[in-house]
Structure formats: structure tokens, C-alpha cells
Amino acid sequence: MLKFLLKYAFWTVESSYNTPERKGARGERRVHNALTSVLDERDYRVFTDLILPVAGGTTQIDHLVLSRFGIFVIETKNLSGWIFGGANQAKWIQVQKRSKRSFQNPIRQNYSHVKAVQKILEIDEKALHNFVVFTGTAEPKTAMPKSVAWGLRDLGKLIALQREHLLTDVQINAYAKKLSNQALENTKAVRKGHVQNLENRAEAKKRLPVKKPAAGADQTTCPRCDTKMVKRTNRKTGDAFWGCTDFPKCKGTRKAA
């Protein structure tokens, strides 16, 4: 009985340690430590876990780096397994030994962060860099955009490649002050409010009316969220239909021809 209790306690601790939120937080800490230890503070200013106000709520940025070479907006993914995806795909796929799941294209996800920074700082988008870094053991199994880094060393190389002077020291100081003033205090209540806001937006998106596809439109794209669909069979009737790959989060369907 004691052995069972100890095993159960260990499993409980291990499970709580490996929740997506905690894995993400560990990945973010590794990126922050790497950025602050490798980048010269005279040339780069690092902001981590910025929660900024936007129209209709808030947006959370994993890492933002200010420099004369532009502003680097970085999304962190602490994942394992095989990753399939492309720059123009709404959803990417993570495949592990016994599981397969889709997740939002992190480049698109981070683009909303880039646009938020652009609006707050009133800056030309050319001075902003949209980077994604995978910090876990995940491996790409499809050709990936050059703005995606696989590991901290790869991220350092991506940043080091940007050598064109885009901002002055005066601009950097002004932007740093503005970000600090705009950023919300990163408290438990603020984080909870941010998560609730995301959930509300997701629910509102689900309630959007299904759009009828225009003539000649791609019939295999979800009418609710524009994600690619897969052909499925209704178990009761045996009829074929197209179903969203993001089910059960999205329940969009189309009739199969």
C-alpha cells in the first residue's frame, strides 16, 4: 500500500510538473536566460513575458528584444516529437509516439503580437522581426521558414544575422520607456484575466455563423476557422463529410461531394 501511495504521489507531482503551462514557462525561462547571457546589454534590451493592452483585451509576448538592428518579437514553443507545418498553413501538427495534435501556426500567432507592438510604438513594420523558437526536443519534418529557430543556438544565429541599422539609440530609449509604461503588471490576476479573454474570444469565434463558400472556393477549408479539413464518415448514416482538423475545439463541417 505504501509503495502504491508513493508511486501515485510521484505520478501526481510529475503530471503537474509537465502541464503545458509549466513546460511553456520552463521554455521561456531558458530563452530569457540565453538572451540575457549572450546578447550584449549595450546593444540589446530584453523584455520577457510582456502583457500589453490591445483592442478588446490583452496580448502576451514571450520575449521582445530592442536593438539598433530592429525589434525582435519572439514566440517560444517547448515541444517534443515531430513537427509538420508551413508558413501559410493555419495549423501545424505535432506527432509523438502515441499522439497527434494540431496547434496554431506559431508564426501567425506571433504576427498578432508583432502588430500589437507596431501599433503601440507607431513604428514601421520593416523594423520588426517575427521569430519563433522551439526549445524542446522537437524536430521539423517539413521545410520550415527561416524565421523559425530550432534551439537556443539557432535563435542566436538568427538574431546575429540582422546587422542593418534600423533604429537609433534615441528611438530605442523611447520605445523601451513606452513598453515599460504600457505593460501591465504581471500578476496572477492579470494573467488569469488574459487567459479568460482568450477563452472568450475562442468561444465567440465558435458562435460565428457558418459562411457559405463562394463559387470556386476551396471546399476542404473549414468554414469557421479556415483550417484544412479531413474527410470523415458519419457513424450513424455512413455518409461522408468534411470535418475540421481542430475538432473538438472547432466543429466546422462541410458536406462531401
Salt bridges, closest charged atoms under 4 A:
ASP40 OD2 - ARG42 NH2 2.71
ASP43 OD1 - ARG68 NH2 2.36
GLU75 OE2 - LYS77 NZ 3.49
GLU75 OE1 - HIS113 ND1 3.73
GLU122 OE1 - LYS178 NZ 3.65
GLU125 OE1 - LYS115 NZ 3.33
GLU203 OE2 - LYS206 NZ 3.54
ASP218 OD2 - LYS228 NZ 3.17
ASP246 OD2 - LYS91 NZ 3.08
